Amino acid sequence: MSWGPSKAFARPLLAAALLATAGTALADILVVRSTGPSAKSFPPGKRLPESARISLKASDQLVVLDGRGTRIIRGPGTFSAGAPAVGRVASAAPTVQRRARIGAVRGVETGELRPPSIWHVDVARSSNICVADASKVTLWRADTTGALILNIGGRGGRTERLSWQPGSSTLAWPADLPVADGAEYRLSWSGGTVPTALRFRTIPARPAGLEDMAQTLIRNQCDAQLDLFIDTVKLPG
């Protein structure tokens, strides 16, 4: 997909709302992402006491969450789960990430355009999609410079065609295609190399706090939303 930049515009992002609902600091530390040789010992969703000692090898990296936000612990070394190590863990007071463009935000680390909230469905990213309100699913695209015909196909061969107008970053999900738990769809468009595969996971309500939000996304394997959540509430450092 070769979408270009949209018009610049700055606004507060989702982080303020998420942090406002977090409440007091968590007694435990939650692992939300792990990579490297020790990843099996720290699966996403694993709780660690604040006093836990974490031994990591070279190339190990953990993303952990507490009541302030997410931070990264990188190996090699031994670290305290609740006490960031100087030079290894990002730690500071949380700040609100800001919109870089209309309908999009810049990733904290990559600088790439990202959806304005975890409830917007990035049409370019295959993933499970956690949905609390099936009647308000919103599609999002990064490039708004041109018109686009989006084809959405489901099981049974049923297809809906949506028209994206120039300058528009969002579209409402078509009412004729049901959003139900386990429903699968494929999205394609002219110029797209590989169709996007979406699988909806319905949840009873939007989680109120940071830990509940992370646990819900992890449990339902809503990876695209988890990635954006981690980026949105990341502690600077």
N, C-alpha and C positions, 0 to 999 in steps of 0.2 A: 504494500500500500504506500502510495507516495503523496500523502497529504502535506501541504505546506503550512506555515504558521498562520494563526488567526490574530485578530486585533488585540493589542496589549491592554490589560485592565487588571487592577489589583484589588483584591477583597480578602477579608479573613476567611480561613478554611475551617474544615470540620474539627480540627484539633481543639479549638476553644470549647465547643459543645461536649466533646468526649472528655476532656480534662475536667470540665465543670461537674460532670456526673460521677467522677471517679471516687469521691468520698475520701476517707482517710487512707493513709498508706497501707498497702497490703502487708500482712504478717509474713507471707511467703513470697518468694520470687517465682514467676511463671516463665518457663522456657517456651518461646513462641516460634523459634526457628533454630536449627542446628545443622552444621555442615562440617565435614572433615572426618578424620579417623575415629573420633570419639562420639560421633553423632548418635549411634545406637544407644549410648548410655544416657543421652539427653534428648529423648523424643519430644516433639512439640506437645505441650499440655502437661509436661512433668512439673511438679511443684518442688521447690527447693527452700528449705528454711533459710532465713537471712544469715544464719551462722554457718551454713554449709560451706565446705571447702571444695572448690571445683578445680580438678587437675585436667589441664588441656595439653594436647600435643601440638606440634607444628602443623599448621594448616587448619586447626580446629577453630571454629567460630560459633559462638552462641549469641542469639538475640534474646534478651530477657526483658520481662515486664514487671514493673512495680507500680505503686499508686501514682508515680509522677510521669511515667511514660516508658518507652523502650530504650534499651542501650545495648551496646555490643561488647562482648568479652572475647578477646582473641588470644589464642595460644601461640607459643608454648608458655606454660607457667601454671602456678597454683594460685587461685583467687578466692576471695570471700564473696559469696553470692550477693550479700547485702551491702558490701563496701567496695565500690569501684576502685580498681588499681590505677594508680597514676600512669598515664601513658598507654594504658591498655583498654580502658573503658571510657566511653563518652559519658560525662556526667555534668549536668548543669540544670538550672531552673528551666522548665519547659517554656517554649515560645510558640506562638501561633504561626504555622506556615501560611503563606499567602498565595493567592491566585496569581499566576504569571500571565495568563491569557484568559479571555472569555471562555467559560466552560472547561477550563483545564488548569492544572497546577503543575509546577515543576517538582520532579522527584528530588528529595534532599541530597542523595548521593549522585544520581545519574544526570539530573537536569532534564530528563525527558518529560514530555507532557503526560500528565496523568488525569484521570477523572476527578471532578470536583468533590466527590464523596464516595464512600464505599458502596453506596446504594445505586450508583450509576453503573450500568453494564458497558464495559469497554468492548466494542464489537470486534476489536482486533485481537482479543485475548481469549483463548479457550480455557474454560474453567468451570467448576461448579459455581453456582450463583445462589447465595443465601438471600431469601426474600421474606420479609415480614408482612408486607402488604401486596398481595398478588395483583391488585387493581392499579398499582402505581409503579410499575416497572418502567424505568427510563433507560433508553439506549444512548450511548455517548460515542462520539468520534473525535479524534485529535485534530484532523485537518478539516477546516470549514471553508476552504477557498472555493470549492466547486460543488456542483450538484452531484448527487450520488443516488443510484437505485440499489437498495438493499433487498436481497432475497432471503427470506426466512423459511426454511423447510423443516417439517416435523415428520414424525412417523406416519405412515399411511400415504405418503406422497403429497400431503397438503402443503401449499406454499403461499406465503403472503409477500407482496412487493410493496416496499415503502420508499417514498421519495424524499431525499434529503435536499433541502434548498441551500444554495450558497450562503455562507455566514451563519448557518445553524449548526450547533454542536450536539443537540439532543433531539430524540424522537420518543414518543410514547410507544410502548409495546402494543402490538395490534390486539384488540379485544377479542378477535376471532380465534386466536391461538391461546389455548389454556395454559396458565402458569400454575402447575401443580407439582407436588413433590415427586421428583424423578423424571419429570418431563424433559425430553431432550430435543434440541433444535440445532440446525446448522445454518450459519449465516455466510453469505457470499455476495460479492459485488464485482463489477467490472474492474479489472486491474489487480484484484486480490489474488495472491498466488495459492493460498491454501484456505479452505473454508474454516470458519471459527465454529467450534463445538461448544455448546452451552448445555449444562444440565442443572435444572433448578432444584434447590433444596429449600423447602418452606420451613420457617421457624415461627413459633407462636407470637413473638413480639420482638421488637428491637431491643437488644440488651442495653441496660442502663449504664453500666460501669465498664471500665477498661478491661478488667479481668473477664467479666462475663462475655464481653464482645469478642475478645481473643479466643476464649474457650469455645464459643459457638462457631466461629469461623474455622478453628482447627478441627473440631469434631465433625463438621460437615465437609471438610476438605475444600473450602471455598478459598482457594489459594490466591486468586487475583485480588480479592477483597482483603485477605490477610496481609498481602504485600503492601497494599496501599495504607492499611491501618498501621502497620509497623512504621512506615515512612512518615505518616501524618503525625504520630505522637512521639516521634524519636526525640530524645534529649540531645541537644547540640553539644558538641565537644570536639 
